[in-house]
Amino acid sequence: MGDGIESGVVMIGRALEIAREVGLDLVEIAPNVDPPVCKVVDYGKFLYEQKKKAKEIKAKAAKVVVKDIRFGPHTDEHDYNFKRNHAMKFLQDGCKVKAFVMFRGREIVFKEQGELLLLRFANELEEYGKAEQLPVLEGKKMLMVLAPKKK
């Protein structure tokens, strides 16, 4: 019975008897089906294989990498272009980009300037990624998240 042979619909008492004869366990595979599907297997080995499958699925899952790009409200044009080019490479590599403008001290009065900087940043990177979150002020920093476009 344990060699991949299907025995069809069997009463639970008979299924338990078959499992004892072979020296294995009766494991319920699909409980929500009518009648429930059970299998005669070694339960320890069954659990081990389940964990192994779950681990493989987890390893194959896409890991999202978030890269930070930090600006000040008075970022120079050269620095801005340099950071934009880095963000472009990050988006092409499939990473998300979290761009934020840090306001120190009294610089918070320039929040409109920071918002314009981030919107310009998103606009120039439009062909590589889309804005997942528009500029939002959180404490002393205004941030925006860009996600790479699907290929």
N, C-alpha and C positions, 0 to 999 in steps of 0.2 A: 504493500500500500504506500510506503514512503518513497518509492522510486518514480514519482511523477505519474502514478497511475490514478486516474479519477475513478472514484467509487460511486459517483452520483449522489442522490439524496439519501442520507443515512440518518437514522434517529441518533440523538446525542448520546444515549447510553451505548449504542453499538460503536459509535465513533470513538468514545473514550476507551472502550474495550480493545479496539484495533490499535489505538495509540499505546496502551499498556503492553499488548502482545509484542509490539515492535521495540518497546523500551524508549519511546519518544514522548513528546508532549502534543496535546491537541491545542492549536493556536487559532483564535478567531481572526480571520483576515479582513473580512468585510461584514461588520455587524449590522449595517443599515439595509442590507438586501434581504429579500424574503425568498427562500430561507437563507439564514446567515451562512457565509462561506467560511469554512474552517480548513486547516491544513495540519497534517501530522508531521511535525518537525522537532528538531532539538531547539528548545526555547532560547538557550544561551547563545547558540550560533545565530538564531533568528534576530535576536537583539543586536548582536555584533554587526550583522549585515545591514540592519536598519540604520545604525549609527554611522556606518561606513558610507552608505548612500547619502545620508543627510550631510555628512562632511564634504562629499564630492559636490553636491548641489551648492553648498555654501561657498566652496572654493571657486566654482564656475560663475557665481553671481558677480555682476559688475560692481566694482568698488568705485565709488564716486570720490574723486580727489578734488578738494577745494583749495584754490590758490588765492592768496591775499595780495591785493595791490593797494598801497596806501598813498594818499595824496594829502597835501595841505591846501588850504583855500587859496594860497598864492603860489601854486606850483608853476614853475617856469615852463616855457614851450618845449625846450629840449628835454627836460625831465618828463613832461607829459608824454611826448612822442616815444621816449625810451620805455616808459611803463606801458604805453599802448601796444608797442611792438611785443613786449613780453606777454601781455594778456592775449594778443593775437596767437602767439605760439602755444600758450596754455590751452586756448579754446580749440586749436587745431589738433592738439594731442588728446582732446576729449575731457579735459578738466573743467570744472566750474570755476568761475572767477568771482571773488567777492571784492569789489572795489569800494573803498571808503575814504572819506575826507575827515581827517582829525582836526578838531578845533581846540586850540590851546588858549587858555586864559580868555581874553576879550575877543578872540577871533570868531566867537559864536555869532557876532553881529554880521559876519559875512556868509551866513548860511545860504542865501540866495546864490552867491557866487559858487559855493560848493555844489549846490544842486545843478546849476548850469554846467559845471565841470563834469559831473557824473552823467548827465544827459548827453552831453557832447561825446563823452567816452563811449556810451552805449550806442549812439548813432554811428560813430565811426567804426565800431566793431559789429555792425548789424549783419554783415555778410558771413561772419564767423560764428556768431552766437546771438541769442535773443535774451532780452531782459526778463528774468524770471520775477524779479522784484524791482519796482521803481525806487528811486531814492527815498529813504525814510530816515528821519532824524531820531537817533537813539542815544540819549544822553549828550555826550560831547563828540559823537561821531555820526556822520550821515553815511549810510551804506546802501549798496545796490548789488544784486546778484545777477550774473550772466551765465547762462547755460549754453553749452556748445550745440550747434545745429546738427541734426542727424544727417549722415551722409547717404 
